[in-house]
Amino acid sequence: MENVFFARQPILDVNNNTFGYELLYRNQPGVNAYTGNNGDVSTADVINNAFFVDNITSVLGGKKAFVNFTGNLIKRGVPKMISSDILVVELLENVMADAEIIRRCIELKKMGYLLALDDYEYGDNTKALFELADIVKLDFHTSREAVERTAEKCIAYNKTMLAEKVETQLEVEYAKRLGCTYMQGYFFAKPLLMTHRTNTPMAKTFLHILGLVYSPEPDYEEIAAVISTDVVLTIRLLRLINVMYGNTGNKISTIHQALVLLGFEKLKEWIYLVGLQRLQKDTPDELIRLALFRAKFCESISKVMPGQYIHRKEMYLMGLMSVVAGTSDERDIGNIMKELPVTDEIKNGLLGADGLFGDVFRLVVDYEHANWDKVEEFIKKYNVDAQQLANEYVQCVRFMQQFYIK
């Protein structure tokens, strides 16, 4: 059975709401997914695995799926296999706008499909497709002049603009000034973009914990399990421990350990104070979901690494803490790590140091960005079963379905 890897990259609107996910994929090590027949095979693989083998609801959380299609697959009518309620048909610049492609795209439009153009610049050869497109992607890694030329044409033709490869706050603001409706890239997860705000724990999680803490027979394990799904509460719990025991040398490797150190009475007081505090509510849901997903995926990676499952709880905590700078008032994750009483392995992993924890965290980030060559290096280094790793990723995506906020 061929190994199929796919990753989701969120596409957000200007209010930080998730509009959809681009599915990034690879079917064979070292193969470019978008050249010749390989593009056909790769798209077929991701459709089969993401849409048919898996429950698509768990992959997308009710959002749109952006999938790249080759000209050959467009001509064969493959997009029609997927509901227009779900699919956005994305065309790369190597799809030639011949008469058959134009006819097929008109047909798809009539059936309710959205068409998105990626890496296209307006010109005589692209005019026909440009006029049919609903969404046009602006590549922020190209020159500003090229971006603005395309943006002008989009405005003239009333096209929805999606800024891709957005990586800085300045680029976020620039995209908004251009009139972009959607954005895609590392910006939503990059710590520096989410500074100067206090985050509100998910209401459902908080109420659940409140009920557990004040139950007749509270259980540390059960409370730890619920807190572990909320990155904000986890960070605050660790900081509370640091304030109380900062100079005692206690190093925390699990949330359960932090709760035992705190004790039930102080835990009740802390939960009560958190409940009283009026907190801002402008944290992007996608950032919280990213932390939860990374935590679960880090834990799952330990399962497929020979002899490393004993580190699963520490790896879960590392994943949960990975967006810590995005939920804090500070900009340097190194300074933040110094304040938190987590183990050196977790700190070093998040700071990118060499070693097991650093390698696992880099794998998670490489997977997010579809850096498949790096994923392959990890697989070989740690003798990991590639298909098992791909399956664990899908299971983590399914797990995240319960955390989609309506």
C-alpha angles and dihedrals in degrees: 000000000000118000113246120194124185133168133190123231113193122235112206134191122232090270091057094253115141112247098174149314132258110222110223116192151170129190103188132029113262095007121129105230095211106053124099117307091348088073090055092049094046094050091046090051095051092046092050095045102036099036107028110021093040131047100261091207089064091049096048106024090222094308132120123277118222109204127178115233129193121226090252093056091047090054091049091054094239095148088066089070088075126060117260086226088070110025131079108190108223121198122198123215092259092068104103116221097230123155094267093051091049091049092050093047091051088051092051091049091053089053091056101259120146115229121211126190119212123197093357124145118196113257144126091284095049102034096099094051091041091057091051096047122104095193129031121194119221112208108219091195089070124077120293089238091058092046092051093046090055092043091054091054091047091054092046091051094039094242125163110245125218117191111212132192090030107167110158138051089243089057091049090055091044091053090052092050090052089055099251114168096195137030134199133186143066095313097096093055101035109108097224092060097061102048131132099036139102115224129224116227113235107277093225092053093047094050090048092053091045090056093048095047093051096041118117092251109027116195123211093208094052093046091047090051092055096042089051089067092060117069094192095053090045092054092047092048092053092048090050089053089049092052092049100039104015096129099040096082094241110156118199121215100164138031089236089059091052091052093049090050091049097046129215098275095053089041089058091050092049094049090048092052092048089053093051096048116098106226134187117256103205100102110125110249088222092063091054091046089050091056092048092047094049090050093052093043093049088052091047092050089059088058094059095044112089110249097357103098088097086073095053096111093048090048091049090054091047091055093047091051094048095095093041093123089055092059097045142070092245132086106205116072089197091062091045091052090054090060097050120082095224123132121277090245091061093044093048092047093054092045091054099249120162116264141068100310094043091050092050093050092047089051091055092051092044089052091051090054095041092241090162097172089059090047089053091051090055091048092053095042095053098031092240123172103247096209092048090053091050090049092051090053090054091048090053090051089052091048090056093060091086091060098058107121116215 
